Amino acid sequence: MKSFYKLSNQIRDYSWGDSHYIPDFLRVENPEEKPFAEMWMGAHPLAPSRLEEMDSLNLSEFISTHEIDTLGPDISRDYGRLPYLFKLLAAGESLSIQAHPSKEMAEEGYRREDGAGIPRDAPERNYRDDNHKPEIIMAITDFTAMIGFRKPDDILKSFSEFGQIEGLTELLHRVENVGRISSSDALRAFFEGILTLEEQATQNLLNSACDIAREDRSCWDSLQRQWVSQLVSSFPGDIGALAPLFLHVAVLHPGEALYQPARALHAYLEGFGLELMANSDNVLRGGLTKKHIDIPELMNVLKFESSSPGILKPDMPDSIGIRHFKTPPREFSLGLADFDTDQSINIPVGSGPEIVLVLEGELLLQDGVSELILRRGESAFIPWKAASIKITGSGRGAFAGVNR
């Protein structure tokens, strides 16, 4: 078995994608201005990478044929497949407000929907596989996201700016009363109430939102004013446009990251980043989308607790020179390494399964027998049975692997 295989990766076009970030990064033309949303690197059945040196063999098929050699005995025993999915993600406009299930919830939901005979590619399907989907996003450009509920008192204060609107007033009173007993119950009562407001109350809120966003005297901060105004304009009639009032808005600078655990409500708003996650496509949506929304199931999945977004920076270099973002899931670990003419790293035997992506410059992979040059946007798969690999060059590489 070779030590590294250059990958050919599939592009996913979604309406929220951007026509420039990914094409410019990959140095490819996009004359039709398609919304290049994601480039998938991995073995997910919906869009597996292919091995260029092996007549474009599907990576999923390659792994299943050589499971122990590619994954190693531990990953083969515990997962039986590549446990992560690596992506470039380009958000030209907001993705849906969403959450992902825990492992137990995914397994139960998958069995339930299979038992109900819902096709796995049906638009109304919530659980397309039986896995959880914690994830990390690292900014390549400035990247804006929403994640985590604000404190109930902060939410009440923000929504009090709307004044007396039928339906909202009663909801805020109820949340305030529940909040005296339980913060978690208050968040649940608010979120369920705001998603199920009468249509007229919803429209009244959205009509007022842009006016309030223009007022400096409002208690809303600058990010709330900016994004409420933008989302109301982009998603008319969608109550999710008010999410910046109940979710934290975080701005990542290049090289910073944000971790989204299972059951956390979040949405990516704008920017270009690198995403790594457990190998799943399970999404429960709550707004800012025309796709399927299942409010009862979303309510069942969500964890109702206030949390501040923890912006991550990579740790100090490990023993071989890779700086990792510290995240809990065993399925994945994201690392960065910078290279210049005086620096190299050596990937020891048994490090795989790993995928390396060049973010800047040009890198050379060598194992004493063969070599591979990777340029910006190009990637390679390193199996568990690879020989020791030396990486040299000038630039920056991103490394996706399991959390050991």
Helices and strands as residue ranges (DSSP letters): E 5-8, E 10-18, H 21-26, E 36-42, E 50-51, G 52-54, E 57-58, H 59-65, H 67-71, H 73-78, E 84-91, E 97-99, H 103-115, E 135-139, E 143-149, H 152-159, G 160-162, H 168-179, H 183-195, H 199-213, H 222-234, G 239-245, E 247-252, E 257-260, E 266-278, E 284-287, H 295-301, E 311-312, E 323-324, E 333-339, E 345-347, E 354-366, E 371-375, E 379-382, E 389-401
